[in-house]
């Protein structure tokens, strides 16, 4: 096993960098294909969520693999390698397994213990399988990670350590109030119909909102989500076209947006207009804290003063205002932006009467969230599972060699019995069968102890060399060993739990 992961997450990079480096579905596909085409990698999988981008690969050279995967991430994310490198982390072999298992359990999530990452990992594995970039190692790795994540949630109280990003975001919007009390009677607009938006709609429904309106670029997906909400008992749920968002915004109390758009879905002007005010006159001007980046505030001030038009990418960079001033009165419009890159203009939170929570503010809030005691128990589970996975992989590495050795021994027995038939043609069937069985028993007894012991030794750290030693001692044909490996990989029952 030569597992390598190169990535960045909310722990290593500011949200602004994660936002720019986010990968659309098409970009993820191309990244996987290009990674497999690169010389150091034989397998690849990409895990891309709103707060992490990670590229997993089975490589034959560590340093070349790190360089190649880093370069590919930079190329496909559109962030220059020099700029991206300081935020990248690298894990190799057992440390890479430990990292993915921790991610699966929610230990590395922005909100500790959230379970949505398991669905995202399933999607990552399915994409690798569909594109045939996930082979033996990554199939085993991701399937085991999913089992470890489920075990952590079923055997511990890790769920109590945190909630899903949606629930956490709604709690931030509620600003200390019970979400069910805060949501009661409100009208909600959900923009997008993907997994995160669907989760948001379901969470809002459970919280008791009066109405949910779903807008999506593909109307059929919005209609499907509305149908599901109706079956779940939501009193009023309807779908609208994206062109109707501006009108629905005037009626909404809560807006949750999570689309795959590369540009802004809601501008600050649109938000201000929905409240019936002019954006330039509606902007609050709080005193900037000492920690604010002067260049960002200057850029924003220049934009407000000049009203200049920018491209979508420039818009996100210029109008990203990290300051989170308190709303001067009761919020009239609550905005939750769960997209990466962002859907809602960061400047919208300066509009009086608007409360905006986005990935960046969630990261700031979750840094102070309490850790449950169950986290230690989950860490123990992860450590045990990493050791077990490593042992299983090392044992599996030698299995084709052991099978090839036994196949060679069987061929030797068959050859010798054939020679015996030529020398003693008068043997009857009973005698021939007894001699054959005796020879086979001798060979099996001679091979039993060393093959059992070599499997035990191979499962220990540093035991990978025993397969090479076995092949060398018995002069096994490498092609025969490889053929056994391919047959095992193509087993239709392999990987089923």
N, C-alpha and C positions, 0 to 999 in steps of 0.2 A: 504493500500500500504506500503510495506517494501522494497523499491527498494534500492539496494546497488551496487555501482560500485567500483572496485579496478583495478587500472591500472598504467601505466607509459607512458610518451610521451616525445617528444623533449623538453618540458618545464620542466620536472622533472628529466630527465636522460640524460647523455651524449650519443651521437650517438653510441659510442662503446658498451655501455650496451644495447641499443635498438637493435643493430645489432645482438648481441649474444642471445637476448631474443626473436627474431623474431619467429613466428609460421607458419609452413607450413600448407597447407590445412588439411592434415591428423592429424596434431597435434591439430588444432583447433577443429576438430570433436571429437577427444578423450577428449579434455579439456571440451567440452560441456557435453559429456556423463558422465564424472567423476564428474562434478559439480552437475549435476542433481541427481547423485547417492549419493552425500554427504547429510548429514542429514539437514543442515540449509537451503538448497536451493530447491525451487519447480519449478523455471524457470531459464533459463540461455541463454545468447547470448554473443558472443565475437566479438568485433570490432578490427580487426588487420589490420593496414596499414603500410606504410613504416616509419611512425613516431609516431605510437601509438599502444599500446596493452591494451585493456580494456575488463574486464569481468563484465558483468551485470547479476544480479540475484535478484530474489524475495526471501527474506530470512525471517525466523521467529525469528531469534536472531541476533542482530547486532554484538556483539563481537565475537560470534562463527562464524558468517558469514565472518567477516573480516579475521579471522585466517584461515578459511578453503579456502577462495578464494585466499588469498595470498600464501598459501602452494601449491595450485593447479597450480597457475601461475608459481611458482618457479619450480615445478616438470616438467611441460610440456615445459617450456622454456629452461630448462637445466642450468639456472643460480641459484646458491645456494640461499636459502631464506635469509640468513644473508647478502649476498651481494646485493640482490634485494630489500630488505625492505627499505633502505634509499631513494630509488627512487620511491617508490609506493605512490600514492595518493588515498584517500578514500572519496567518496561522498555518502550521505545517503538521501533517500526520496526526498524532494523538491530540495535539492542541487544536487542530482544525475540527476534529470530531467533538471535542469538549465544547468548542464554540457553538457548533450547530445544535448540539443537544441542549445547551443553555438557552439558545434562541428559541428552540421548540417548547421549552418549559416556561417561556415568558420572563426569564431572568434578565435578558438583555433588552427587553422592550422598554419603550418610553414610559409606559404604565406597567409596572412589574406585575406579572401574573396574568396579563390579558391573554385570551385564548385564540384570538383571531389569526395569529401568526401560523397556527396549524393549517388553516385553510389556505393561506398564502404559500406555505411549503408544499402542500398537495398540488397546487397549481404549478409551482416551479418544477416538481418532479414530473407531472403530466406533460409539461412543455418539453422537458428533456427526453422523455420517452417518445413523444410524438415526432420529435426531430431526430431521434436516434443519436442524441449526443450523450445520454446517460447510459452507461454500461454497467458492468457488474458492480464496481465499487460504489458509484453514486446511487444506483438503485438500492443497494443494501443500506447505504448510509442514510438516505432520506426516509426510507421505509422504517428503519430503526429509530430515527429521530422522531417520527410521528408517533411511534409506540411509546417512546420515552416521554414525550409531551403529554400523551393521554394518561400515562401512568402517574406523572407528577400531579395532574389535575384530579385524578381519582383517589390517590393515596394520601394527599396532603391538603392543606387548606390554602394553597398558593392563590386560589381564586380570591381569598379574602385580602391578599396583599395589594390587589389592584383590580381595575375593571377594564373593559374594552376601551379603546381610544374614544369611541363614540360616547359611552357613558361618562367617561372622565371629562370630555369636552362639554357635555350638557351640564355636568355639575359645575364646571367653571362658568358657564353662562348663567346658571341659577344663582351664582355668587353667594353661596352659603345657605340658600333655602333648599328645602327638599325638592328634588326634581319633579316628583309627582304633583306637589302643590304649585310649583312654578309653571308647569306645563298645562295644568288643567284649564280648559277653555281656550287655549291658544290655537291659532291657525299656523300650520307649518308648510313651508315650501321646501321640497327636497329636489336638488338639481343633480341629475345623474341617476343611473339605475343599475350600477355595478354592485359588487359585493359590499363595499363600505356604505354606499348610499342605501342599499336594501337593509343593512343592519341598522342604519340610522332611522329609517322609516319604521322598522319594527320596534326599535327602542322608544321612539316618540309615541307610537301607538300604545305601548304598554304604559307609558308615563301618563296617558290620558288626554292627549291633545284632541281638540274638537274636530279638526279637519287636516288632511294631508293631501297636498298637491304635488304630483311628481312630474318633473320636466326632464326630458332626455332627447338627445340628438336623434336616436332611433325610437320612434314613437311606439313600436310594438313592444319594446322592452319596458317602457313606462307603463303601457297598458297591462303587461304581465304582472308587474310589481303591484299595481293598483288592484288587480284581481286577487293576488295573494293577500293583500291588506284587507280586502273585503271579506275573504274567507276567515281571516283572523279576527273579524268583528269590529274593524274600524268603522265608525258610523258614517263618515264622509271621506271618501278617497277618490280622486280623479286624476287623470293624466292630461297634460297639455303639451303643446309644441314648445320648442325652445324660444320661438319668436314671441311667445306669450309671457315670458318670464318677467318682463318689465311691468306688465299690468298686474301679474300675480304678486309682485313685490309690494305693491301698494296695499294689498290686503293682508299680507303675512305678518306674523309676530315673530316667527322663528324661521331662519333659512339655514339649511345644511347643504353644503355643496361639496361634491367629490366627483369630478369628471376626469377624463384623460386629455382635456384640452391643453394645448401648449401655450395659449394666451389667456388673458383674463376673461372670466365669464361675467363677473359683475364689477363694473368700474365704480369708483367713488362717486362720480357724478350721478350714475344710475341709482345708487343707494340714497344719495341726497334727494334726488328727484322723487323717489318713492315716498319720501317723508314730506314732500311738498316744499322743499327749500332749495335755494341756489347753493351749489357746492362751495363756491368761493366765500360766501357769507356764512356758511354753516360750519366751517372748519374751526375747531377749538385751537387755541394757541397756548398750551401749557408751557411752563418754563422747562427747558430741556435739562435733564439731569446730567451730572458731570460725567457719567459713564457713556453717554450717547456719543456715537461717532460723529465728529464735526462735519466730515465730508458728506455723510448721508443726510444730515439735517440741512446742510447748505444746499444739497441737490434738491431735496424736497421743497425747501423754501423757494428755490429758483423756479421749480416746476409750477408751484402755486402762483408765483408772481407773474411768470411769463405765459402760463397756460400752453406750453409748447406740446406738440404731438410727438409721440415716440413710438418706436416699434414695441411689440409685445415683450421681447426680452429686455429692452431698455426700460420699459414701463415698470417691470417687476423690480429691476435693480434700483431705479431712481426713486420709485414711490414706496419702497420697502422702508417703513418707519418703525424702528424697534421699540420706541417709547410706547407704553401702555397706560395712558392717563385714565383715571376713573371717570365714568360717565357723570356729568354734572347733575343729572336728575334721573328719575326712573327711565330705564331704557325703553324706547318705543320699538326698536328693531334689534333682534338678537341674531348674530351671524356666526355660524360655525363652519370654518373652512378646513376640510380634511384632505384637500388635494395636494399633490406634489408633482409639478410646480403648482403654486397657489391658484385658486380660482377667483378669489375675491381680493380686490385692490387693498393693499395694506393701509392705504391712506383713508379708507372708509371709517376706520375707528376714530378718526378725528372729527367725524361729523357728530354734532351734538345729538344725543338721543340714541346713538348706535353703540352696541357692545359687540365687539369682534373678538372671537377666539380662533386662533389658527394653530398650525403645527408648531410655530415658533413659541407662542405663548404657552402652549401645552407643555413644551419641553422645559420651559422655565418653571412652570407650576409643579411638574412631576419631579423635579430635582429635590423638592422639599417634602415629597410624599413619604409617609412612614413605611418602613419595611416590616413585614410580618415575620414572626418567629419561624413560620413554615418555610421560609426561604432557605434556611440552613438545612432543613430536611430534604428539600429539592436538590440542593447542591450535593448532598450525599448520594442521592439517587443518580445524579448526572455522573459523578465520579465513578460509581460502581458500573454504570452502563457503558461508560467510555472504556473501562478496563475489559469488560466482557466483549465489547465490540472488537477491540483490538485483538484479543485472544482468538475470537472467532475468525477474523480476517486472516490472521497469521496461520491458523489451522487450515483454513480453506485454501491458502496459498500452496500448502504442501500436499493437499489431497490429490490433485491431478498427478503429481509425481508418484505418490503411493499407488494410485490406480494403475499408472503406467508400469510400475515395477511388478505388480501382481499380474498384469496382462502379459508382460514379458515372461514371468515364471510359468504361467499357464501355457504359453507358446512352447517353452522349453519342454514341459511335461508332454504336451501333445506330440512334439517332434520325436521325443525318446520312445514314446509308446508306439509311434509309427515305425521306428527302426526295429523295435522289439517284435512287431508283427512280421517284419521281413525275416528276422532271424529265427523266430519260433512260430512258423505258420500253423502248426498243429494245435496251438492253444485253443481250448474251447472258450465260449463266451464268458462262463463263470470265472474261469481262471484269469482271463484277460481283464475282466472288470475288477477283480480283487487286486491284481497288480497295479492297475491304473489308480484305484482308490488309495492304495498304500503309498504310491509315489506322491500323489497329491497331498496326503496327510503329512508326509515328511516335509514337503515344500512349505505347506501352510504353517507347520510348527516352527520351521526355521525363520519364516518371515514375520510371524505374529509379534514376537517381543520387540524386534527392532522397529517395525512399523508403528506399533502402539506408542513406543517410547519416542520416536521421532515426531509424532503428532503432538505429544505432550511438550516436548522441547520447543517445537515450532510455535506453539501458542504463547510462549513466554516472550517478554521483550527481548529483541535481538535475535529471535529464533528464525528469522527469514532465511538465513544462510544454510539451514539444514536441508532444504529442498535442493539447493545447488550441490551440496555435498552428496546427497543421495543419487542425484543424476550422474555425478562424476564417478562415484564408486561403482555403480552398476552399468555405466556407459549407456544410459537411456537415451533414446532418440528424442531430441527436443520437439520435433514435429509431432510425435506421438503424445507427448505431454500437452502440447498446445491443442491437439485435437480433443483431448479429454476436457480441457478447459472450455472449449467452444461448445461441446455437447452439454456440459453443465449449464452454461449461460443460456442456451436455447431451450432448456427444460421449461415447458409451459406451467408447471406447478411451482417453479422457483419463485421465492419472494412472497408467496401467499401465507397469510397469517392464520 
